[in-house]
Amino acid sequence: MKQSKWISFFLLFLVGCVPAFSSSSEMSLPSLEQSIPSLSSEVIPSESFYLDFYNLNDFHGALAYNPSSDEIGITRLASYFNEQKGNNENTVLLSSGDMWQGSADSNITRGRLVVDAMNQLGFEAMAIGNHEFDWTDAVITTNAERSNFPLLAINIVDKRTQQRAAFAQPYTMIQRSGVRIGIIGTIGPSLESSILQSAVEHYDFVPYGTLVQEASTYLKDQGAKLIILLNHDGSVNPDVLPYVDAVFNGHTHRYDVSTVQGKPVFQALSNGRAVAHARFYYDPNSDLMTYMPSMSGVYTHDTLVERGELQTEDEAMATLYQTYLDEEINAIKNEVLGTAVGNFTTTQLGRLAVETMLTYGRAVDDDVIASFHNFGGVRAPIAAGEVTYGDLYKSFPFDNELIIAEVTGSELQWWMSQNLLMRTIDNMPSIQTNRTYKIISINYLTEKHWAAESDYPHNENTILNTFEYVRELLRIRWLEVGSLTASNY
């Protein structure tokens, strides 16, 4: 199994998978030119007008209004977006990825609720993010078919065909007041490492510089007067900036309002805590498009509250959301598990997790001596007071299975030297490099061994998949004990 994976990696290297930003030798995928949506020959108005682009990145299923964490929620976002569309018919809604996964509301529906909300709001395009892969390409395909807008990723290659992934489109073309706008989607060329390996094993994210240049040229040849890049990565390849007019980044959850080579490069935090906005002014007489920096920016929850723009909920969106809550979500999400004594930070929750993992692992195999979990897999704190399954879902949103594996003493020392949440048995004996030991971890970590022999080493012939999730173990534990105290961790 591993040998075939390495053969695939080697073949992909031969056809041009090179380090990011090496624009001189990037892969140029066949069939870049594709049919674009049929657009009418609408006459451009004689008067000048604005074009407004609003973007969400890394929404992570944050549908509920949660002012304590500055999460705007979908019903108020809908009210805000609809107001902007009412103010300017030339308004475009976009996303630069990681929209579906991250909350009970979205995870229970595998992103369907988010897709339906985006459909209702009239989103025009969405770049594919790394967390869109969390439920495998089957869910991406299903959600792509459900979406009224294209999922964009010009640089995701299917290793089995050496073609672009079937669920991804490289770009799209839309129109506002007769002005054609090209939209291209990219994902960071190194982000496979942030995805469960089994979920992304058939795909490679290749450098995109040449691909974007070619796509931009083609879209302009088809009449595009603006090119927008939806880039699921914290930074953008500077080689593409001469070919695009605005970049909406994602992935790193930063607040970023930058102007690079005269182009806006924005990122708007995460979990719907901010909205990015780029405004352009079009003069039909000179046929010039001008970026308006003083009328653009990234607007946070607090900024929008101060402006009085988050006071109302959109009724249609509230109806959609409530229907999902009543029919699919609340019975699971609102289960009361017990009480948190004190506020649990993400680190304290991580320590609780590895303690619980170790207890579980030893119940399955009493030779297990240590447990490991990554810090990034714990996404949200839990406040003191009543704890629901929805709270736990938000803290541990990933469906990572628990794996028991055998390691040598030297491999165990490697695991213990990494920056991981870890728990060992009491009175841990000194580690003998020539002995073997058993550990329990999540498959997000153990599967990293597929891509690099030196990463997270273990004996693959001895692994036992328990098919259990940390989230479920913590649910059971909280139900059994009733309350857990943060200061104990």
C-alpha positions in Angstrom: 0.0 0.0 0.0 2.7 2.4 1.0 4.9 1.5 -2.0 2.1 2.4 -4.4 1.7 5.7 -2.7 5.4 6.5 -3.0 5.3 5.5 -6.7 2.4 8.0 -7.2 4.4 10.7 -5.4 7.5 10.0 -7.6 5.5 10.0 -10.8 3.8 13.3 -9.8 7.2 14.8 -9.1 8.4 13.8 -12.6 5.6 15.6 -14.3 6.3 18.9 -12.5 5.3 19.1 -8.9 7.9 21.6 -7.7 8.1 23.9 -4.6 5.7 26.8 -4.3 6.4 30.0 -6.1 8.8 28.3 -8.6 6.9 29.9 -11.5 9.4 28.9 -14.2 8.7 25.2 -14.0 5.1 24.9 -12.6 2.8 22.3 -13.9 0.5 23.5 -16.7 -2.6 21.3 -16.6 -4.3 20.3 -19.8 -7.7 21.6 -20.8 -7.3 24.8 -18.8 -9.7 26.5 -21.2 -13.2 25.5 -20.5 -16.6 26.8 -21.2 -17.7 29.6 -19.1 -21.3 30.3 -18.0 -23.5 31.8 -20.7 -23.7 35.5 -20.2 -26.1 37.9 -21.9 -24.8 40.8 -24.0 -26.1 43.3 -21.4 -25.3 46.9 -22.3 -23.0 48.6 -19.9 -24.7 51.7 -18.4 -23.4 55.1 -19.6 -23.0 56.3 -16.0 -20.1 55.3 -13.7 -20.8 52.8 -10.9 -19.3 50.8 -8.1 -18.7 47.1 -7.9 -18.6 45.6 -4.4 -17.1 42.3 -3.5 -17.7 40.7 -0.1 -15.9 37.6 1.0 -16.0 35.1 3.9 -13.1 32.9 4.7 -12.8 30.0 7.2 -16.5 30.2 8.3 -16.2 26.7 9.8 -19.9 26.3 10.1 -20.3 29.2 12.6 -24.0 29.5 11.9 -25.2 30.5 15.4 -25.0 34.0 16.6 -22.5 34.1 19.4 -21.6 37.7 20.5 -19.4 36.4 23.3 -16.9 35.2 20.7 -17.8 37.8 18.1 -19.4 35.3 15.8 -21.9 37.1 13.7 -24.0 34.1 12.8 -25.7 33.3 9.5 -29.0 35.1 10.1 -27.3 38.5 10.8 -24.7 38.0 8.1 -27.7 37.4 5.7 -29.3 40.6 6.9 -26.0 42.5 6.3 -25.3 41.0 2.9 -28.9 41.5 1.7 -28.7 45.2 2.8 -25.5 45.6 0.8 -27.1 44.0 -2.2 -30.1 46.3 -1.8 -27.7 49.3 -1.7 -25.8 48.3 -4.8 -27.1 45.8 -7.4 -23.5 45.3 -8.5 -22.6 43.4 -5.3 -20.9 40.0 -5.4 -20.7 37.4 -2.5 -17.6 35.1 -2.5 -15.8 32.7 -0.2 -12.2 31.6 0.0 -12.9 28.2 1.6 -13.2 26.2 4.8 -16.9 26.9 5.0 -18.5 23.6 6.1 -16.6 22.0 8.9 -16.3 23.1 12.6 -19.7 23.1 14.4 -22.4 20.7 15.4 -24.8 22.6 13.1 -22.7 22.1 10.1 -21.0 18.8 10.9 -24.2 16.9 11.6 -25.4 17.9 8.1 -22.0 17.4 6.5 -22.1 21.0 5.3 -25.6 20.9 3.6 -26.9 23.6 5.9 -24.0 26.0 5.0 -24.4 25.2 1.2 -28.2 25.9 1.4 -27.5 29.2 3.3 -25.0 30.2 0.6 -27.4 29.3 -2.1 -30.1 31.4 -0.5 -27.8 34.4 -0.3 -26.6 34.1 -3.9 -22.9 33.4 -3.4 -21.2 33.4 -6.8 -18.1 31.2 -6.1 -16.2 29.4 -3.4 -12.6 28.3 -3.3 -12.0 24.8 -1.9 -10.2 24.8 1.4 -8.3 22.1 3.1 -11.1 21.3 5.6 -13.5 20.7 2.8 -11.6 17.4 2.5 -12.3 16.4 6.1 -15.3 14.2 5.0 -13.5 13.0 1.9 -14.0 13.9 -1.8 -17.4 12.1 -1.7 -18.9 14.9 0.4 -17.1 17.6 -1.7 -18.7 16.1 -4.8 -22.2 15.9 -3.1 -22.0 19.5 -1.9 -20.6 20.7 -5.2 -23.7 19.2 -6.9 -26.0 20.8 -4.3 -24.3 24.3 -4.7 -25.7 26.9 -7.1 -22.2 28.3 -7.3 -19.0 26.6 -8.5 -16.3 25.2 -6.1 -13.0 26.6 -7.5 -9.5 25.1 -7.3 -7.3 25.5 -10.3 -4.4 23.6 -8.8 -5.9 20.4 -7.3 -4.6 17.4 -9.3 -6.1 13.9 -9.2 -3.0 11.7 -9.1 -5.0 8.9 -10.7 -5.7 10.8 -13.9 -3.2 13.7 -13.8 -6.1 15.9 -14.4 -7.8 18.5 -12.3 -10.0 17.1 -9.6 -13.5 16.3 -11.1 -15.3 18.3 -8.3 -13.3 21.5 -8.9 -13.6 24.1 -11.5 -10.6 26.3 -12.2 -12.5 29.6 -12.6 -15.9 31.1 -13.4 -17.2 34.2 -15.1 -20.0 36.4 -13.8 -21.5 39.7 -14.9 -22.7 42.9 -13.2 -24.3 45.7 -15.2 -22.7 44.3 -18.4 -19.2 44.1 -16.8 -17.7 40.7 -16.9 -15.7 39.5 -13.9 -13.4 36.5 -13.8 -13.0 34.6 -10.6 -10.2 32.1 -10.1 -9.8 29.7 -7.1 -6.5 28.4 -5.6 -5.4 26.4 -2.6 -2.0 26.6 -0.9 0.5 24.1 -2.6 1.6 22.7 0.8 -1.8 22.3 2.5 -2.1 18.5 2.0 -0.1 18.2 5.2 -3.0 19.8 7.2 -5.5 17.2 6.0 -6.1 13.6 7.1 -3.8 11.7 4.7 -6.4 9.1 3.8 -8.8 11.8 2.8 -6.4 13.5 0.4 -4.2 10.6 -0.7 -5.4 10.8 -4.3 -4.8 14.5 -4.7 -1.9 16.9 -4.9 -2.0 20.7 -4.6 0.5 21.9 -7.2 2.0 25.4 -7.5 -0.5 27.7 -9.2 1.5 30.7 -10.5 1.5 29.7 -14.2 -2.0 28.3 -14.0 -3.4 31.6 -12.7 -1.5 33.6 -15.3 -3.0 31.4 -18.1 -6.5 31.5 -16.7 -6.4 35.3 -16.2 -5.2 35.7 -19.8 -8.0 33.5 -21.1 -10.7 35.2 -19.0 -9.6 38.6 -20.2 -9.7 37.4 -23.8 -13.3 36.4 -23.0 -14.1 40.0 -21.9 -13.3 40.0 -18.2 -12.6 43.5 -17.0 -11.8 42.4 -13.4 -10.0 39.2 -12.1 -10.7 38.2 -8.5 -8.5 35.5 -6.9 -10.0 33.4 -4.1 -6.9 31.9 -2.5 -7.1 29.4 0.4 -3.8 30.2 1.9 -2.3 32.8 4.3 -0.2 34.4 1.6 -0.4 34.6 -2.2 2.3 33.9 -4.8 3.5 37.4 -5.8 4.0 36.2 -9.4 0.2 36.2 -9.9 -0.5 39.7 -8.6 0.1 41.4 -12.0 -2.7 39.2 -13.4 -5.4 39.7 -10.8 -7.1 42.8 -9.4 -7.9 41.6 -5.8 -7.0 38.6 -3.6 -9.1 37.2 -0.8 -7.0 34.9 1.3 -7.9 32.3 3.9 -6.6 29.4 6.1 -4.5 31.3 8.7 -7.5 33.1 10.3 -5.7 36.4 10.3 -7.0 40.0 10.1 -5.2 41.2 7.1 -5.8 44.4 5.1 -2.9 44.7 2.8 -2.1 46.4 -0.5 0.5 44.5 -2.4 1.7 45.7 -5.8 -1.3 48.1 -5.7 -3.7 45.2 -5.2 -5.9 44.6 -2.2 -5.0 41.3 -0.4 -7.5 40.7 2.4 -8.2 38.0 5.0 -11.1 38.3 7.5 -10.4 36.3 10.6 -12.5 33.1 10.9 -15.8 31.7 12.1 -17.8 34.6 10.6 -16.2 37.2 12.9 -15.4 39.5 10.1 -16.2 40.3 6.4 -13.7 41.4 3.7 -14.9 44.0 1.2 -13.2 45.4 -1.9 -14.8 48.2 -3.9 -14.0 49.1 -7.5 -15.2 52.1 -9.5 -15.9 51.6 -13.2 -16.0 54.5 -15.7 -17.6 53.3 -18.9 -16.4 56.3 -20.8 -12.7 55.5 -20.3 -13.3 51.8 -19.7 -11.2 52.0 -16.6 -11.6 50.0 -13.4 -10.2 51.7 -10.2 -9.7 50.1 -6.8 -11.1 52.3 -4.0 -9.0 51.6 -0.9 -10.7 54.2 1.3 -14.1 52.4 0.7 -12.7 48.9 1.2 -11.5 46.9 4.2 -12.1 44.1 6.6 -15.1 44.8 8.9 -15.1 42.9 12.3 -18.1 42.0 14.4 -17.4 45.0 16.6 -17.1 47.4 13.7 -20.4 46.3 12.2 -22.1 46.5 15.6 -20.8 50.1 16.1 -22.3 50.9 12.7 -25.6 49.4 13.7 -25.5 46.9 10.9 -26.0 43.7 12.9 -29.2 44.6 14.7 -31.7 42.4 12.7 -31.9 38.8 11.6 -32.9 38.0 8.0 -36.3 36.2 8.3 -35.9 33.9 5.4 -32.5 32.7 6.7 -33.9 32.4 10.2 -36.6 30.1 8.8 -34.0 28.0 6.9 -31.8 27.7 9.9 -34.6 26.9 12.3 -35.9 24.2 10.0 -32.6 22.4 10.1 -32.3 22.9 13.9 -35.8 21.4 14.4 -35.5 18.5 12.0 -31.9 17.4 12.3 -29.7 19.2 14.7 -31.1 20.2 18.1 -31.9 16.7 19.3 -28.1 16.0 19.1 -26.6 19.4 19.7 -28.6 20.3 22.8 -27.9 17.1 24.7 -26.8 18.2 28.2 -23.7 16.3 29.2 -23.0 17.9 32.6 -21.2 20.8 34.1 -17.8 22.5 33.6 -16.4 23.8 36.9 -14.4 26.8 35.7 -13.6 27.8 32.1 -11.8 25.2 30.1 -9.1 26.6 27.7 -8.2 24.6 24.6 -5.0 23.4 26.2 -6.9 22.2 29.3 -9.4 20.4 27.0 -6.5 18.8 25.2 -5.0 17.5 28.5 -8.4 16.1 29.4 -8.5 14.5 25.9 -5.2 12.7 26.2 -6.0 11.6 29.7 -9.3 10.1 28.5 -7.6 8.6 25.4 -5.0 6.9 27.6 -7.6 5.4 29.9 -9.6 4.1 26.9 -6.5 2.8 25.2 -5.5 0.8 28.2 -9.0 -0.6 28.4 -8.6 -1.9 24.9 -4.9 -3.0 25.3 -3.2 -2.8 28.7 0.2 -2.5 27.0 -0.7 1.1 25.9 1.6 3.5 27.8 1.1 6.9 26.2 -1.4 9.0 24.3 -0.9 11.8 21.8 -3.1 14.5 20.3 -2.2 17.7 18.3 -2.9 21.1 19.7 -4.6 22.2 16.5 -7.2 19.5 16.8 -8.8 21.3 19.8 -10.6 24.3 18.3 -12.6 26.1 21.0 -12.7 26.6 24.8 -15.7 25.6 26.9 -17.1 28.1 29.3 -18.0 27.3 32.9 -21.5 26.0 33.5 -23.7 23.7 31.6 -22.0 21.7 28.8 -23.9 20.4 25.8 -22.8 18.1 23.1 -22.8 21.1 20.8 -20.1 22.7 23.0 -18.0 19.6 22.8 -18.6 19.3 19.0 -17.2 22.8 18.5 -14.1 22.0 20.6 -13.4 18.7 18.9 -15.0 19.0 15.4 -12.7 16.5 13.6 -13.8 12.9 13.0 -10.3 11.6 13.7 -10.3 7.9 14.6 -8.2 6.6 17.5 -5.4 4.3 16.6 -3.3 2.0 18.8 0.1 1.4 17.3 3.4 -0.2 18.2 6.6 1.9 18.4 10.2 1.2 19.2 11.8 3.0 22.1 13.6 5.4 19.8 10.3 6.1 17.9 8.5 6.7 21.2 11.2 9.2 22.1 10.6 10.9 18.8 6.9 11.2 19.5 7.6 12.6 23.0 9.9 15.2 21.6 7.3 16.7 19.3 5.0 19.6 20.3 2.0 17.5 21.1 -0.5 17.1 23.9 0.7 14.0 25.7 -0.1 11.7 28.6 1.9 8.7 29.9 1.1 6.1 32.4 2.0 6.8 36.0 5.5 5.7 37.0 6.6 5.7 33.4 9.7 3.4 33.1 12.8 4.6 31.4 12.5 4.1 27.7 14.8 1.4 26.2 15.5 2.1 22.5 15.5 -1.6 21.5 12.2 -2.4 23.2 8.7 -2.0 21.7 5.8 0.0 23.3 2.2 0.8 22.4 0.7 4.2 22.1 -2.7 5.6 21.2 -3.2 8.6 18.9 -5.5 10.0 16.3 -5.2 8.9 12.7 -4.5 12.5 11.6 -1.1 12.0 13.2 -0.4 8.3 12.5 -1.3 8.8 8.8 1.3 11.5 8.4 3.7 8.5 8.2 2.4 7.8 4.7 4.0 10.9 3.3 7.3 10.9 5.2 9.0 7.9 6.8 10.5 10.1 9.5 7.2 11.6 10.6 5.2 10.0 13.4 7.0 6.6 13.0 5.3 3.4 14.1 4.9 -0.2 13.0 2.1 0.0 10.4 1.7 -3.8 10.5 0.4 -3.7 14.1 -2.0 -0.7 14.1 -5.4 -1.3 15.6 -8.1 1.2 14.5 -10.6 1.5 17.4 -13.0 3.5 15.1 -13.7 5.7 18.2 -13.5 9.5 18.3 -12.1 11.6 21.2 -15.3 13.7 21.1 -17.4 10.6 21.8 -15.2 9.4 24.6 -15.4 12.9 26.3 -19.2 12.9 25.8 -19.5 9.5 27.6 -17.1 10.6 30.4 -19.0 13.9 31.0 -22.3 12.0 31.1 -20.8 9.5 33.6 -19.2 11.9 36.0 -21.5 14.8 35.7 -19.0 17.6 36.2 -15.3 18.1 35.3 -13.1 20.8 36.8 -10.9 22.9 34.5 -8.2 23.5 37.2 -7.5 19.8 37.3 -6.0 20.1 33.8 
